[in-house]
Amino acid sequence: MMLTPESLAQIDREVAKYPADQKRSAVMSALRIAQVEKGWLSSDTIKFVAEYLGIAPMAAHEVATFYNMYDRAPVGKYKITVCTNLPCALSGGVDAGEYLQKKLGIHFNETTADGKFTLKEGECMGACGYAPVLLVNNHTMCNHMTPDAIDRKLAELN
């Protein structure tokens, strides 16, 4: 099996939320579950999820490549996504991104040599009033990320 029984059970719980003929509605959740287990989504993993849901592999591939929360290549232990959309950019998002690049010694879409951090540039996260914002591993939103706050967050993750 491509995924553990635990991950498959989680996918089954997501599928159960929809009518029996609408399994494809669970594709986003199923891909998220697979990514949590595998760390990223290979073409084989996407194909497996599609087949498990009974949908065309291309349908799952389209979802995995459209949304930036899905990683199509290996990422570091901590993926840090910086919002650089206009409202955040005007409120320090660009500065936060530049500070992280300097601090980590990498550019956007790169991973540190030790495999610990991957830095991504992200679209609006719906938290403009709390800018600049970062998202850690697609799940933890961090707001008002000044250089001091970034240093504290990096220390916490180390």
N, C-alpha and C positions, 0 to 999 in steps of 0.2 A: 504494500500500500504506500502511496505517495505521502499521505498524511496519517498522523496517529489516530487511534480510535477516539481519543479525547477531542481532537479537532473535528473529526467527522461528526461526533455527537453534537458539538457546538453548531456546526453547519445544519444538522438535522433540526435543531431547535429554531434556527432562523427560517428554514424552509417551512416549518410548521406554522409560522405566522401568516402564511399566504394560502390562498386556495390551491388545491392540488394541481391544477393546470397552470399555475403561475410560479413555478419553481424559479424561473429566471429572475423574479423579483428579489431573490436572495443573493444574487451574484455579487453585489458590492460587499455584503457581510461575509460571504464565503471567501472572497478574495482577501479581505482583511484578516480573517482567521488563518488562512493559509500563509499570509505574509508574517503574521505574528510568530507562527511556528517555524517557518523557513528563514525568516530574516529579509527576504525579498521574493519577488515573483519571477521565476524562470518561465520560459515558454512551456516547458513540460508541466510545471505546476498549474499554470493557467489552463492548459488543455485538460489536465486531470479534474480541476474544479468544474470546468464546462461539462465534461462527460458525467461527472457525479450529479450535476444538476439537470442533465439531459438537454443541454443547449449546445448550439454550434460553438466550437472553439473560438471562432472569429467574434462572436457576440461577447464572450468574456474578455478576449484580447482588446476589443474596442473600449471596454470599461477600464481595463487595467492601464491602457495607454492614454486615456482621456484625463483621468483624475491624477493630480500630482501627489496624492497621498500613497499611491502605489509605487513601489520601487522596482524597477525593471533590471536593476543591477545591484550587486551587493553594496551595502552601506555600512558605516561604522556602527559601533554599539549604540551610540547616541546620534541620531539624525536631528540636527538643529535647522529648522526652517525659519527664515527671517522674512517677515512681511515687508515688502518694498513697494506695495501699491501706493498710489499718490498720497492718500491721507497719512499713511504711516511714514512714507518717505519725507513728507513735510514736517513730520513730528519726530524725526530722529531715526527712522527705519534704515535709511541709507547709512547713517553714521554707525548704527549698531552693526550692520552688515560689514562695514569696513573695519570696525573694531574687532569683530570676530575673526575676519580674515587675517588681520595682523596678529592677533593673539594666538590663533591656531596654526598660523603659517600655511594656510591653504586658501584657495579661491572657492567661489561657489561651484558646486558639483564636483568637489574633490573630497577625499578622505585623508585624515592624518596618517602618517606612516605607521603608527602603532595600531591603526584600525579602530581607534576609539571614537572619533568624531567625523561626521560627514556634514558639510554645510550646504544648504539649499536656499534658493531664493523662492519665496512663495507669494501666491496671490492673496487677496483680501481674506482675512480670517474673522471678519465681523467684530473686531474689537478696536475700532479706530480711536475711540475715546481713551484707550489705555496704551496707546502707542508710545514707544515702539514695542511690538510684540514678537515673541518667538514661540515656536511650537517644537516641543521635544518629543521625538518618536511618535508623531502624529496624535499624541494623547494629552500632553501636558502643556497648557498655555501659560506663558510667562509674560507679564505685562510691565510697563514702565522700565524697560531694559536699558538703563544707563550703563556706562562702562563699569561702575561699581556693582550694579545688579548682575551684569554679565559675569564679572569675576566671581561673585558669590555662587552663581548657578554653575559655572564651570568647576569650581572647587567642590561643590556638592556632588557633581557627576563623577569627579575623579575619585 
